[in-house]
Amino acid sequence: MTPARGFKSLPLRAGPPPGARPGGAGRSGPLAASTPARPYSALVANGERNRRDWEALGEIDPLYAILSAPAAKHGAWDEQAFLETGRADAESIMAACSALGLATRREASFELGCGVGRVTRALAGYFRRSVGLDISEAMIRRARAMNADRPNCEWIVGDAPDLRAFDDGVFDLVLSFIVLQHLPDRAVISSYLREMARVLAPGGALVVQMPASMPLRQRVQWRRRAWHGLRRLRVGERVLYERLGLDPIRMNWLPERDVQAALRLGGARVVAVQAGWLGDGSRTGRERNLTYIATR
Ligand SMILES: C[S@@+](CC[C@H](N)C(=O)[O-])C[C@H]1O[C@@H](n2cnc3c(N)ncnc32)[C@H](O)[C@@H]1O
């Protein structure tokens, strides 16, 4: 979920992250200091809650949960206008890849957290196969219905915390936008980044957006806390969303050096970093967003 705000996008910048040692990991080493170990049971419980939250959002208000333009709440997104944002994002992504000489082979693309297929659909115009995976069955149901006119799209419900469904090096483009920021655990975010690097083909492009930091005020996330507190009291999800204006969406962040380290562990190297999103730079929150392009 991302609020609409004014934003000036910055040019792509190449090179190592601030604090990185030449040829090595960032200051905190390959296993990031900001990724504290958590009990396995907590990771599983958080992952399951994340799945339930997105299932609910996918049922109640999927398009707004994906792009939260203020006037589009409660099912008010115009579907064509919504899909147009995906077309524009795909165009920017492909232009950035071409400028770097990446993803020239166009066999298959993969989007982690594809939602209703806003971008996966548009990528189907560039790649022979365009694969979208999402944790939410409701999102994937809607993706299938909205994109029946794109026969080279493949839709997968994936709730494993890895990409074991795919062999190494099979995708020419690996993408994830406004997804990893919603995951509860940084260790899990890092592991997805490693997995995304693993499934990337040589010469391919991995494009991933992730906030690098977040102001203290935004970390409070009282709407999400109230949602989960009231869910424990068995208040229904629609009541929370539609009557009380709450939502369960979490916002997380991962410092740039940790993103770079995780991608490196997966065998990829970052070749460009841009502030904000590729594409429509008007969409950003208060967090400091970065978009990374990596290859192997
Ligand atoms: C804000 S939406 C973005 C959708 C899409 N990337 C786009 O830009 O249109 C976040 C999506 O990530 C999905 N998601 C959340 N956690 C996930 C996970 N662990 N694995 C796969 N998808 C996940 C949600 O179900 C939701 O569809």
The ligand as a Gaussian input file, in Angstrom:
#p B3LYP/6-31G(d) Opt

LIG

0 1
 C        0.882000      -3.314000      -2.022000
 S        0.568000      -4.818000      -2.872000
 C        1.583000      -4.637000      -4.328000
 C        1.145000      -5.495000      -5.499000
 C        2.001000      -5.379000      -6.760000
 N        3.404000      -5.575000      -6.465000
 C        1.813000      -4.044000      -7.464000
 O        2.740000      -3.215000      -7.418000
 O        0.765000      -3.859000      -8.053000
 C        1.493000      -6.012000      -1.911000
 C        1.224000      -7.436000      -2.360000
 O        2.197000      -8.295000      -1.756000
 C        1.566000      -9.497000      -1.393000
 N        2.388000     -10.162000      -0.374000
 C        2.554000      -9.820000       0.938000
 N        3.401000     -10.677000       1.532000
 C        3.792000     -11.574000       0.577000
 C        4.647000     -12.707000       0.592000
 N        5.299000     -13.091000       1.680000
 N        4.807000     -13.403000      -0.565000
 C        4.149000     -13.034000      -1.682000
 N        3.312000     -11.980000      -1.745000
 C        3.141000     -11.254000      -0.631000
 C        0.189000      -9.060000      -0.932000
 O       -0.746000     -10.105000      -0.912000
 C       -0.140000      -7.968000      -1.943000
 O       -0.818000      -8.483000      -3.048000

